[in-house]
Amino acid sequence: MHQKLLKSAHYIELGSYQYWPVLVPRGIRLYTYEQIPVSLKDNPYITDGYRAYLPSRLCIKSLFILSNETVNIWSHLLGFFLFFTLGIYDMTSVLPSASASREDFVICSICLFCFQYWRQVYLITVLAMILAVFFAQIHPNYLTQQWQRLRPIIFCSVSGYGVVPTLHWVWLNGGISAPIVQDFAPRVIVMYVIALLAFLFYISKVPERYFPGQLNYLGSSHQIWHILAVVMLYWWHQSTVYVMQYRHSKPCPDYVSHL
Protein backbone atom coordinates (compact mmCIF):
# COMPACT_ATOMS: atom_id res chain seq x y z
CA MET A 1 0.00 0.00 0.00
CA HIS A 2 2.87 2.35 0.86
CA GLN A 3 4.53 1.75 -2.51
CA LYS A 4 1.25 2.43 -4.29
CA LEU A 5 0.96 5.80 -2.56
CA LEU A 6 4.53 6.71 -3.47
CA LYS A 7 3.85 6.07 -7.14
CA SER A 8 1.01 8.62 -7.09
CA ALA A 9 2.87 11.22 -5.05
CA HIS A 10 4.61 14.35 -6.24
CA TYR A 11 7.31 15.60 -3.87
CA ILE A 12 7.45 19.35 -3.41
CA GLU A 13 9.39 21.95 -1.46
CA LEU A 14 6.91 23.64 0.87
CA GLY A 15 8.61 26.47 2.72
CA SER A 16 11.24 24.97 5.00
CA TYR A 17 9.92 21.44 4.43
CA GLN A 18 11.87 19.51 1.80
CA TYR A 19 10.27 16.70 -0.22
CA TRP A 20 6.74 17.08 1.10
CA PRO A 21 4.55 14.42 -0.61
CA VAL A 22 1.44 15.57 -2.49
CA LEU A 23 -0.93 12.91 -3.80
CA VAL A 24 -2.21 13.49 -7.33
CA PRO A 25 -4.79 11.52 -9.35
CA ARG A 26 -3.53 9.11 -11.95
CA GLY A 27 -2.85 10.89 -15.25
CA ILE A 28 -2.05 14.25 -13.66
CA ARG A 29 1.52 15.41 -13.36
CA LEU A 30 2.94 18.57 -11.86
CA TYR A 31 5.72 20.20 -13.87
CA THR A 32 8.67 22.44 -13.15
CA TYR A 33 9.08 25.89 -14.72
CA GLU A 34 11.54 24.49 -17.27
CA GLN A 35 9.06 21.81 -18.41
CA ILE A 36 5.96 23.92 -19.05
CA PRO A 37 5.00 25.51 -22.39
CA VAL A 38 6.14 29.05 -23.14
CA SER A 39 2.58 30.35 -22.80
CA LEU A 40 2.64 29.50 -19.07
CA LYS A 41 6.06 30.96 -18.29
CA ASP A 42 4.98 34.11 -16.50
CA ASN A 43 6.91 33.94 -13.22
CA PRO A 44 10.38 32.33 -13.08
CA TYR A 45 10.38 32.58 -9.27
CA ILE A 46 7.60 29.97 -9.11
CA THR A 47 9.72 26.94 -9.94
CA ASP A 48 7.42 23.94 -9.48
CA GLY A 49 3.82 22.73 -9.18
CA TYR A 50 2.55 23.68 -12.65
CA ARG A 51 -0.43 21.97 -14.27
CA ALA A 52 0.00 21.50 -18.01
CA TYR A 53 -1.05 19.33 -20.96
CA LEU A 54 -4.33 18.32 -19.29
CA PRO A 55 -7.61 17.42 -21.04
CA SER A 56 -10.79 19.02 -19.71
CA ARG A 57 -11.72 16.06 -17.51
CA LEU A 58 -8.39 16.09 -15.71
CA CYS A 59 -8.46 19.89 -15.46
CA ILE A 60 -11.58 19.54 -13.32
CA LYS A 61 -9.94 16.83 -11.21
CA SER A 62 -6.88 18.99 -10.73
CA LEU A 63 -8.99 21.58 -8.90
CA PHE A 64 -8.79 19.36 -5.84
CA ILE A 65 -5.05 18.76 -5.70
CA LEU A 66 -2.31 20.99 -4.35
CA SER A 67 -0.64 22.84 -7.21
CA ASN A 68 0.74 26.35 -7.55
CA GLU A 69 -2.69 27.35 -8.91
CA THR A 70 -4.77 25.97 -6.02
CA VAL A 71 -5.10 29.24 -4.10
CA ASN A 72 -5.70 31.18 -7.33
CA ILE A 73 -8.43 28.78 -8.46
CA TRP A 74 -10.25 28.69 -5.15
CA SER A 75 -9.99 32.43 -4.57
CA HIS A 76 -11.82 32.75 -7.90
CA LEU A 77 -14.42 30.10 -7.08
CA LEU A 78 -15.06 31.22 -3.51
CA GLY A 79 -15.13 34.83 -4.69
CA PHE A 80 -17.75 33.87 -7.27
CA PHE A 81 -19.91 32.13 -4.65
CA LEU A 82 -19.50 35.10 -2.30
CA PHE A 83 -20.75 37.63 -4.85
CA PHE A 84 -23.42 35.28 -6.19
CA THR A 85 -24.74 34.97 -2.64
CA LEU A 86 -24.50 38.73 -2.13
CA GLY A 87 -26.40 39.25 -5.38
CA ILE A 88 -29.25 37.03 -4.19
CA TYR A 89 -29.24 38.76 -0.81
CA ASP A 90 -29.34 42.18 -2.47
CA MET A 91 -32.23 41.19 -4.73
CA THR A 92 -34.28 39.56 -1.99
CA SER A 93 -33.49 41.71 1.05
CA VAL A 94 -31.44 44.88 0.53
CA LEU A 95 -33.28 46.30 -2.48
CA PRO A 96 -36.84 45.49 -1.28
CA SER A 97 -36.08 46.99 2.14
CA ALA A 98 -35.06 50.22 0.40
CA SER A 99 -38.27 50.27 -1.68
CA ALA A 100 -36.03 50.08 -4.73
CA SER A 101 -37.19 50.99 -8.20
CA ARG A 102 -36.78 48.90 -11.35
CA GLU A 103 -33.55 50.77 -12.15
CA ASP A 104 -32.07 49.65 -8.84
CA PHE A 105 -32.84 46.03 -9.58
CA VAL A 106 -31.31 46.27 -13.04
CA ILE A 107 -28.10 48.01 -11.95
CA CYS A 108 -27.81 49.00 -8.31
CA SER A 109 -24.05 49.56 -8.44
CA ILE A 110 -23.92 52.56 -10.79
CA CYS A 111 -23.20 55.73 -8.85
CA LEU A 112 -24.50 58.02 -11.61
CA PHE A 113 -28.04 57.20 -10.54
CA CYS A 114 -29.22 60.78 -11.01
CA PHE A 115 -27.51 61.19 -14.38
CA GLN A 116 -29.17 58.67 -16.67
CA TYR A 117 -27.44 59.73 -19.91
CA TRP A 118 -23.92 59.61 -18.46
CA ARG A 119 -24.71 56.36 -16.71
CA GLN A 120 -25.41 54.74 -20.07
CA VAL A 121 -22.31 56.28 -21.68
CA TYR A 122 -19.96 54.96 -19.01
CA LEU A 123 -21.74 51.62 -18.76
CA ILE A 124 -21.25 50.96 -22.49
CA THR A 125 -17.64 52.17 -22.37
CA VAL A 126 -16.73 49.96 -19.41
CA LEU A 127 -18.46 46.97 -21.00
CA ALA A 128 -16.42 47.47 -24.19
CA MET A 129 -13.19 47.64 -22.17
CA ILE A 130 -14.07 44.46 -20.26
CA LEU A 131 -14.69 42.61 -23.53
CA ALA A 132 -11.37 43.88 -24.92
CA VAL A 133 -9.54 42.61 -21.82
CA PHE A 134 -11.31 39.26 -22.07
CA PHE A 135 -10.15 38.73 -25.65
CA ALA A 136 -6.63 39.84 -24.71
CA GLN A 137 -6.51 37.30 -21.88
CA ILE A 138 -7.40 34.37 -24.13
CA HIS A 139 -4.63 35.27 -26.57
CA PRO A 140 -1.95 32.52 -26.58
CA ASN A 141 0.80 35.04 -25.80
CA TYR A 142 -0.96 36.74 -22.89
CA LEU A 143 1.04 34.99 -20.15
CA THR A 144 4.35 34.94 -22.01
CA GLN A 145 7.38 37.15 -21.42
CA GLN A 146 6.57 38.73 -24.79
CA TRP A 147 3.51 40.41 -23.25
CA GLN A 148 5.16 41.09 -19.88
CA ARG A 149 4.97 44.87 -20.26
CA LEU A 150 1.60 44.86 -21.98
CA ARG A 151 -0.22 43.01 -19.17
CA PRO A 152 0.28 45.79 -16.57
CA ILE A 153 -0.81 48.36 -19.15
CA ILE A 154 -4.03 46.42 -19.77
CA PHE A 155 -4.64 46.09 -16.03
CA CYS A 156 -3.97 49.79 -15.37
CA SER A 157 -6.14 50.91 -18.28
CA VAL A 158 -9.23 49.13 -17.02
CA SER A 159 -8.69 49.96 -13.34
CA GLY A 160 -7.53 53.51 -13.97
CA TYR A 161 -10.39 54.33 -16.32
CA GLY A 162 -12.69 54.38 -13.30
CA VAL A 163 -11.07 57.67 -12.31
CA VAL A 164 -12.72 59.36 -15.32
CA PRO A 165 -16.38 58.76 -14.34
CA THR A 166 -15.46 59.35 -10.69
CA LEU A 167 -14.09 62.84 -11.38
CA HIS A 168 -17.03 63.54 -13.69
CA TRP A 169 -19.41 62.41 -10.96
CA VAL A 170 -17.73 64.77 -8.47
CA TRP A 171 -18.15 67.67 -10.91
CA LEU A 172 -21.78 66.79 -11.69
CA ASN A 173 -22.61 66.78 -7.98
CA GLY A 174 -21.16 70.24 -7.43
CA GLY A 175 -17.57 69.50 -6.43
CA ILE A 176 -15.83 68.03 -3.41
CA SER A 177 -17.89 70.11 -0.99
CA ALA A 178 -21.12 68.29 -1.93
CA PRO A 179 -22.41 66.08 0.93
CA ILE A 180 -22.63 62.92 -1.18
CA VAL A 181 -19.08 63.45 -2.43
CA GLN A 182 -17.85 63.99 1.12
CA ASP A 183 -19.49 60.72 2.15
CA PHE A 184 -18.63 58.56 -0.84
CA ALA A 185 -15.29 59.82 -2.19
CA PRO A 186 -13.27 58.36 0.74
CA ARG A 187 -14.74 54.96 -0.10
CA VAL A 188 -13.56 55.33 -3.68
CA ILE A 189 -10.09 56.28 -2.45
CA VAL A 190 -9.92 53.19 -0.21
CA MET A 191 -10.90 51.02 -3.16
CA TYR A 192 -8.08 52.45 -5.29
CA VAL A 193 -5.57 52.07 -2.46
CA ILE A 194 -6.43 48.36 -2.27
CA ALA A 195 -6.22 48.10 -6.08
CA LEU A 196 -2.84 49.84 -6.10
CA LEU A 197 -1.51 47.52 -3.41
CA ALA A 198 -2.71 44.50 -5.39
CA PHE A 199 -1.09 45.87 -8.55
CA LEU A 200 2.25 46.39 -6.78
CA PHE A 201 2.27 42.75 -5.71
CA TYR A 202 1.33 41.73 -9.26
CA ILE A 203 4.14 43.57 -11.06
CA SER A 204 6.87 43.20 -8.43
CA LYS A 205 6.49 39.45 -7.89
CA VAL A 206 7.22 40.01 -4.23
CA PRO A 207 7.70 38.03 -1.98
CA GLU A 208 8.72 35.05 -4.16
CA ARG A 209 11.33 37.22 -5.90
CA TYR A 210 13.33 37.06 -2.66
CA PHE A 211 12.48 33.41 -1.91
CA PRO A 212 12.50 31.65 -5.30
CA GLY A 213 11.12 28.13 -5.13
CA GLN A 214 9.95 28.45 -1.52
CA LEU A 215 6.55 30.05 -2.20
CA ASN A 216 5.47 27.90 -5.14
CA TYR A 217 2.29 26.72 -3.42
CA LEU A 218 1.41 29.28 -0.78
CA GLY A 219 2.15 32.97 -0.27
CA SER A 220 3.08 34.08 -3.81
CA SER A 221 2.33 37.54 -5.18
CA HIS A 222 -0.32 36.29 -7.59
CA GLN A 223 -2.24 34.68 -4.74
CA ILE A 224 -2.04 37.88 -2.68
CA TRP A 225 -3.26 39.81 -5.73
CA HIS A 226 -6.28 37.50 -6.06
CA ILE A 227 -7.20 37.85 -2.39
CA LEU A 228 -6.84 41.64 -2.45
CA ALA A 229 -9.02 41.77 -5.57
CA VAL A 230 -11.81 39.93 -3.72
CA VAL A 231 -11.41 42.28 -0.74
CA MET A 232 -11.54 45.31 -3.05
CA LEU A 233 -14.68 44.11 -4.84
CA TYR A 234 -16.39 43.31 -1.56
CA TRP A 235 -15.55 46.81 -0.28
CA TRP A 236 -16.93 48.28 -3.51
CA HIS A 237 -20.13 46.25 -3.19
CA GLN A 238 -20.70 47.53 0.34
CA SER A 239 -19.95 51.08 -0.80
CA THR A 240 -22.45 50.96 -3.67
CA VAL A 241 -25.14 49.65 -1.35
CA TYR A 242 -24.34 52.60 0.91
CA VAL A 243 -24.65 55.16 -1.89
CA MET A 244 -27.91 53.57 -3.06
CA GLN A 245 -29.36 53.91 0.43
CA TYR A 246 -28.05 57.49 0.59
CA ARG A 247 -29.72 58.40 -2.69
CA HIS A 248 -33.04 56.87 -1.63
CA SER A 249 -33.00 58.90 1.56
CA LYS A 250 -31.99 62.08 -0.30
CA PRO A 251 -33.54 62.28 -3.79
CA CYS A 252 -31.73 63.74 -6.80
CA PRO A 253 -31.53 67.55 -6.84
CA ASP A 254 -33.66 69.42 -9.38
CA TYR A 255 -30.73 70.73 -11.44
CA VAL A 256 -29.71 67.27 -12.66
CA SER A 257 -32.63 67.14 -15.07
CA HIS A 258 -30.65 69.53 -17.31
CA LEU A 259 -27.50 67.32 -17.37
C-alpha positions as CSV (number, residue, x, y, z in Angstrom):
1,M,0.0,0.0,0.0
2,H,2.9,2.4,0.9
3,Q,4.5,1.8,-2.5
4,K,1.2,2.4,-4.3
5,L,1.0,5.8,-2.6
6,L,4.5,6.7,-3.5
7,K,3.8,6.1,-7.1
8,S,1.0,8.6,-7.1
9,A,2.9,11.2,-5.0
10,H,4.6,14.4,-6.2
11,Y,7.3,15.6,-3.9
12,I,7.5,19.4,-3.4
13,E,9.4,21.9,-1.5
14,L,6.9,23.6,0.9
15,G,8.6,26.5,2.7
16,S,11.2,25.0,5.0
17,Y,9.9,21.4,4.4
18,Q,11.9,19.5,1.8
19,Y,10.3,16.7,-0.2
20,W,6.7,17.1,1.1
21,P,4.5,14.4,-0.6
22,V,1.4,15.6,-2.5
23,L,-0.9,12.9,-3.8
24,V,-2.2,13.5,-7.3
25,P,-4.8,11.5,-9.3
26,R,-3.5,9.1,-11.9
27,G,-2.8,10.9,-15.2
28,I,-2.1,14.2,-13.7
29,R,1.5,15.4,-13.4
30,L,2.9,18.6,-11.9
31,Y,5.7,20.2,-13.9
32,T,8.7,22.4,-13.1
33,Y,9.1,25.9,-14.7
34,E,11.5,24.5,-17.3
35,Q,9.1,21.8,-18.4
36,I,6.0,23.9,-19.0
37,P,5.0,25.5,-22.4
38,V,6.1,29.0,-23.1
39,S,2.6,30.3,-22.8
40,L,2.6,29.5,-19.1
41,K,6.1,31.0,-18.3
42,D,5.0,34.1,-16.5
43,N,6.9,33.9,-13.2
44,P,10.4,32.3,-13.1
45,Y,10.4,32.6,-9.3
46,I,7.6,30.0,-9.1
47,T,9.7,26.9,-9.9
48,D,7.4,23.9,-9.5
49,G,3.8,22.7,-9.2
50,Y,2.5,23.7,-12.6
51,R,-0.4,22.0,-14.3
52,A,0.0,21.5,-18.0
53,Y,-1.0,19.3,-21.0
54,L,-4.3,18.3,-19.3
55,P,-7.6,17.4,-21.0
56,S,-10.8,19.0,-19.7
57,R,-11.7,16.1,-17.5
58,L,-8.4,16.1,-15.7
59,C,-8.5,19.9,-15.5
60,I,-11.6,19.5,-13.3
61,K,-9.9,16.8,-11.2
62,S,-6.9,19.0,-10.7
63,L,-9.0,21.6,-8.9
64,F,-8.8,19.4,-5.8
65,I,-5.0,18.8,-5.7
66,L,-2.3,21.0,-4.3
67,S,-0.6,22.8,-7.2
68,N,0.7,26.4,-7.6
69,E,-2.7,27.3,-8.9
70,T,-4.8,26.0,-6.0
71,V,-5.1,29.2,-4.1
72,N,-5.7,31.2,-7.3
73,I,-8.4,28.8,-8.5
74,W,-10.2,28.7,-5.1
75,S,-10.0,32.4,-4.6
76,H,-11.8,32.8,-7.9
77,L,-14.4,30.1,-7.1
78,L,-15.1,31.2,-3.5
79,G,-15.1,34.8,-4.7
80,F,-17.8,33.9,-7.3
81,F,-19.9,32.1,-4.7
82,L,-19.5,35.1,-2.3
83,F,-20.7,37.6,-4.9
84,F,-23.4,35.3,-6.2
85,T,-24.7,35.0,-2.6
86,L,-24.5,38.7,-2.1
87,G,-26.4,39.2,-5.4
88,I,-29.2,37.0,-4.2
89,Y,-29.2,38.8,-0.8
90,D,-29.3,42.2,-2.5
91,M,-32.2,41.2,-4.7
92,T,-34.3,39.6,-2.0
93,S,-33.5,41.7,1.0
94,V,-31.4,44.9,0.5
95,L,-33.3,46.3,-2.5
96,P,-36.8,45.5,-1.3
97,S,-36.1,47.0,2.1
98,A,-35.1,50.2,0.4
99,S,-38.3,50.3,-1.7
100,A,-36.0,50.1,-4.7
101,S,-37.2,51.0,-8.2
102,R,-36.8,48.9,-11.4
103,E,-33.5,50.8,-12.2
104,D,-32.1,49.6,-8.8
105,F,-32.8,46.0,-9.6
106,V,-31.3,46.3,-13.0
107,I,-28.1,48.0,-11.9
108,C,-27.8,49.0,-8.3
109,S,-24.0,49.6,-8.4
110,I,-23.9,52.6,-10.8
111,C,-23.2,55.7,-8.8
112,L,-24.5,58.0,-11.6
113,F,-28.0,57.2,-10.5
114,C,-29.2,60.8,-11.0
115,F,-27.5,61.2,-14.4
116,Q,-29.2,58.7,-16.7
117,Y,-27.4,59.7,-19.9
118,W,-23.9,59.6,-18.5
119,R,-24.7,56.4,-16.7
120,Q,-25.4,54.7,-20.1
121,V,-22.3,56.3,-21.7
122,Y,-20.0,55.0,-19.0
123,L,-21.7,51.6,-18.8
124,I,-21.2,51.0,-22.5
125,T,-17.6,52.2,-22.4
126,V,-16.7,50.0,-19.4
127,L,-18.5,47.0,-21.0
128,A,-16.4,47.5,-24.2
129,M,-13.2,47.6,-22.2
130,I,-14.1,44.5,-20.3
131,L,-14.7,42.6,-23.5
132,A,-11.4,43.9,-24.9
133,V,-9.5,42.6,-21.8
134,F,-11.3,39.3,-22.1
135,F,-10.2,38.7,-25.7
136,A,-6.6,39.8,-24.7
137,Q,-6.5,37.3,-21.9
138,I,-7.4,34.4,-24.1
139,H,-4.6,35.3,-26.6
140,P,-1.9,32.5,-26.6
141,N,0.8,35.0,-25.8
142,Y,-1.0,36.7,-22.9
143,L,1.0,35.0,-20.1
144,T,4.3,34.9,-22.0
145,Q,7.4,37.1,-21.4
146,Q,6.6,38.7,-24.8
147,W,3.5,40.4,-23.2
148,Q,5.2,41.1,-19.9
149,R,5.0,44.9,-20.3
150,L,1.6,44.9,-22.0
151,R,-0.2,43.0,-19.2
152,P,0.3,45.8,-16.6
153,I,-0.8,48.4,-19.2
154,I,-4.0,46.4,-19.8
155,F,-4.6,46.1,-16.0
156,C,-4.0,49.8,-15.4
157,S,-6.1,50.9,-18.3
158,V,-9.2,49.1,-17.0
159,S,-8.7,50.0,-13.3
160,G,-7.5,53.5,-14.0
161,Y,-10.4,54.3,-16.3
162,G,-12.7,54.4,-13.3
163,V,-11.1,57.7,-12.3
164,V,-12.7,59.4,-15.3
165,P,-16.4,58.8,-14.3
166,T,-15.5,59.3,-10.7
167,L,-14.1,62.8,-11.4
168,H,-17.0,63.5,-13.7
169,W,-19.4,62.4,-11.0
170,V,-17.7,64.8,-8.5
171,W,-18.2,67.7,-10.9
172,L,-21.8,66.8,-11.7
173,N,-22.6,66.8,-8.0
174,G,-21.2,70.2,-7.4
175,G,-17.6,69.5,-6.4
176,I,-15.8,68.0,-3.4
177,S,-17.9,70.1,-1.0
178,A,-21.1,68.3,-1.9
179,P,-22.4,66.1,0.9
180,I,-22.6,62.9,-1.2
181,V,-19.1,63.5,-2.4
182,Q,-17.8,64.0,1.1
183,D,-19.5,60.7,2.1
184,F,-18.6,58.6,-0.8
185,A,-15.3,59.8,-2.2
186,P,-13.3,58.4,0.7
187,R,-14.7,55.0,-0.1
188,V,-13.6,55.3,-3.7
189,I,-10.1,56.3,-2.4
190,V,-9.9,53.2,-0.2
191,M,-10.9,51.0,-3.2
192,Y,-8.1,52.5,-5.3
193,V,-5.6,52.1,-2.5
194,I,-6.4,48.4,-2.3
195,A,-6.2,48.1,-6.1
196,L,-2.8,49.8,-6.1
197,L,-1.5,47.5,-3.4
198,A,-2.7,44.5,-5.4
199,F,-1.1,45.9,-8.6
200,L,2.2,46.4,-6.8
201,F,2.3,42.8,-5.7
202,Y,1.3,41.7,-9.3
203,I,4.1,43.6,-11.1
204,S,6.9,43.2,-8.4
205,K,6.5,39.5,-7.9
206,V,7.2,40.0,-4.2
207,P,7.7,38.0,-2.0
208,E,8.7,35.0,-4.2
209,R,11.3,37.2,-5.9
210,Y,13.3,37.1,-2.7
211,F,12.5,33.4,-1.9
212,P,12.5,31.6,-5.3
213,G,11.1,28.1,-5.1
214,Q,9.9,28.4,-1.5
215,L,6.6,30.1,-2.2
216,N,5.5,27.9,-5.1
217,Y,2.3,26.7,-3.4
218,L,1.4,29.3,-0.8
219,G,2.2,33.0,-0.3
220,S,3.1,34.1,-3.8
221,S,2.3,37.5,-5.2
222,H,-0.3,36.3,-7.6
223,Q,-2.2,34.7,-4.7
224,I,-2.0,37.9,-2.7
225,W,-3.3,39.8,-5.7
226,H,-6.3,37.5,-6.1
227,I,-7.2,37.9,-2.4
228,L,-6.8,41.6,-2.4
229,A,-9.0,41.8,-5.6
230,V,-11.8,39.9,-3.7
231,V,-11.4,42.3,-0.7
232,M,-11.5,45.3,-3.1
233,L,-14.7,44.1,-4.8
234,Y,-16.4,43.3,-1.6
235,W,-15.6,46.8,-0.3
236,W,-16.9,48.3,-3.5
237,H,-20.1,46.2,-3.2
238,Q,-20.7,47.5,0.3
239,S,-20.0,51.1,-0.8
240,T,-22.4,51.0,-3.7
241,V,-25.1,49.6,-1.3
242,Y,-24.3,52.6,0.9
243,V,-24.6,55.2,-1.9
244,M,-27.9,53.6,-3.1
245,Q,-29.4,53.9,0.4
246,Y,-28.1,57.5,0.6
247,R,-29.7,58.4,-2.7
248,H,-33.0,56.9,-1.6
249,S,-33.0,58.9,1.6
250,K,-32.0,62.1,-0.3
251,P,-33.5,62.3,-3.8
252,C,-31.7,63.7,-6.8
253,P,-31.5,67.6,-6.8
254,D,-33.7,69.4,-9.4
255,Y,-30.7,70.7,-11.4
256,V,-29.7,67.3,-12.7
257,S,-32.6,67.1,-15.1
258,H,-30.6,69.5,-17.3
259,L,-27.5,67.3,-17.4
